């Protein structure tokens, strides 16, 4: 029998029982849509994390302190990074474009009748805007001279400036941070949330002011002003591993420690992205397997309906056999019917999945990214399910005895 004739007969059988065919395809539709939506959610989460990491700046290396406890007779933590390490890196390592150190605290902020409690303040160095990819909307950022002289100047985040001053120009105005009066010299452009940090709601000041006035730890002065994190921005087209090795050797020498016992760790943006990708990839695989269960359920539905169809059409099978249809013709007819059900279910599922991913993203506020490979995966999985679960009913139909099939009522 010609393939076109097989497809025509199978299609007519599907159309003849339209409602039943739609209900049969429903499991496949749900399964395919679930695979696409689940992978879109996972890919969207991965893309969001990657954007947040890259929004910190480009071509960055992160140095983090590895604190250890002191031995007998010693108090407090020993080891770790200090503020002067940043200066040493900027001056002594080739390929470094800029270095930024941050020190955070929380204080109450007051301007006129407006008081904000437990506001996040961040002490930093002059290269902060360029390294962290932030723009100045008004005024300027503080200079190295103002950092060295611990000048009482501040730069406001975008939303903080609006909350404190409204429509009034904040440049040159005075804000009270804790008990310290400081002058506003700039306002940062809108940055938004990065991770769980709202950069627009922060107040920025020279890091040495934070060290002197707002660091309450009794260990703050032990071996210099301790810091937990140093950002190093590299020049373009430098050899990353070479620069990292220079940094490790320099800081190890400054801390008088062998490299294998370093009291700090060095990571890159790609390291962080790779770690996040491995986590989200495992999560995505789990979601895909869970969604794949729906496809299997849909396949079982196809097999069940096809078995019912074989029983209902036993006499038709006998008639076709009596006029020359071979067992292979009968098998192909029912297998094609099962394949058409799964393919059409897959196509509808793709449309539902793509639409559902965008609707879910819009309704939940989560980012979703439809991955083209997930569409192909879901569609071919649906086709395989149709063939796999349709083969048994098709084979059963092909093995019917023609005489017994003609006698069937």
C-alpha positions, 0 to 999 in steps of 0.5 A: 500500500502506498504511503499516501493511501496509508496516511489518508486512511489513518487521517479519516479514522482520526477525523471520524472520532474527532472528540476522542482523538482530541482527548487522546492528544491531550496528554501529549499536548500537556507533556510537550507544553510542560517540557517547553515551559519548564525548560524556558523557566530554567533557562530564564533563571540562568540568563537572569543570574548571568546578567546579574553577574555580568552587570557587576562589571566586565572582565573582573577578578574577585579576591575574597578573604579567607579568615582563620582563627588565631592560635593560643594566646591570640584573639580574633581572626588572623589572615585575610585581605587588607585595604593596602593590598588593593593599592599594591595590586593597582601599582604592582600588577601588569594588566590591571585597569582598576581596583575597587574595595568596598566596605558596607555598613548600615546607618540612619540617614536624615535630611530635614524632616525625612529620616531613614533607619538602617539604610545601607551605606557603602564605602568605596574607592574612586574607580567604583562607577567604572568597575561596577558599570554605573553611570553618574546622573548628576554631579560627580563621584569622589576622588582619590584625594577625598578618599585619602583625606577622609572628606565627608562627601557622599554620592546618592543612589537614584531612588535614595536621592528622590526619596530624600530630596524629591524634585529638589537638586541634591547637589551641595545639600547636607545629609546626616549619616548617623551623627556625621554631617556630609555633603552630597556631590553626586547622584548615580544613574538608575541601576536597579536590583542586582541579585538581592541588592538595590543599588539605587537605595544605597548611599556611597562615601569614601571608604576611609570614612567608613573605616574611621566612623562606621566600622564598629568591629574591634578587630577593624584595625588589626593589621590594617583596615580589613576588607572581605572583597577586592574587585580587580578590573583587567585590561582588554586582551590580557592573559587572564591566568598570567594576571591572576598568578601575578596577583596571587604571588604579590599578595602571598608575598605581602602576607608572608605566606606560601602560595598553597597556604594563601589566606585569600581566594581568587575567582573570575566572573566566568567561574561564578557563571560556570558554577551557576550554570552547572546548578541550573543545568541539573535543575533544568534536567530535573524539570525536563524529566518531570515534564517528560512523565506527562509525555509518557502518560500521553503515550499510554493514553494513545496506546489505550485508545488505539487498543479500543480502536482495534477492538471496535474495527475488528470487522473492518480489519477482517474485510481489508484482509479479505481483499488483499491487505497484508499484516504489514499494511494493517500494522502500518495503518494503525501505527500511522494513526498513532503517529499522527495523533502524537505529531498533531498533539506535539504541534499543538503542544509546541504552540501552547508551550511557547505561549504558556512560557511568555504568559507565565513570564508576564504574569509571574514577573520571572524571566522565561527564555524559550530554548529552540532545542527544547522545542525540537526535543519535545516534538521528537519525543512526542513522535517517539512516544507515538511510535513506541506506544502505538506499536503494540496495538498496531501489531495486535491488529496485524496479527488478527485472524481474517476469518475470526475478524470477519465473524466478529460482531 
